[in-house]
Amino acid sequence: MTAETMELEFDQEAVSKAEKEFEKIQLDPAQQEMVDSITKITSEFISLPETAVKSFTWKVMNNWQKMRRITIAELENRPLRDRNDAAKEIIKQAKKFYLELLSESTLEQREILAKNFDTFIKHNSPVLHH
């Protein structure tokens, strides 16, 4: 199995727990839109159930909101550059989060996941800068 085709292995207990937790979460429309957008992107290179990805995305976003002391809804009223910077920060935090979630945190697994996130950021940076 080559690095390009190797499937990433995540902590299945954490995945199951996240799916159950997300069913209880109530998001406002701005939060839901951001969770859905990031989940759609992340799901392209992470093979996990959509509900788990949404839950993990929410955890990362929620931590970002607490760290920055701003809600996603408040961010909607900010200039596009601020919103793009926030999206990039959240995606970078998601990268770190998913690296910690790998069940077999081998160098090869970490490199594949990091490469996937870096490739995404590189390909979407023109969009995120406008």
ABEGO torsion letter per residue (X at the ends): XBAAABBBBBBAAAAAAAAAAAAABBBBAAAAAAAAAAAAAAAAABBBBAAAAAAAAAAAAAAAAAAAGBBAAAAAABBAAAAAAAAAAAAAAAAAAAAAABABBBAAAAAAAAAAAAAAAAAAAAAAAX
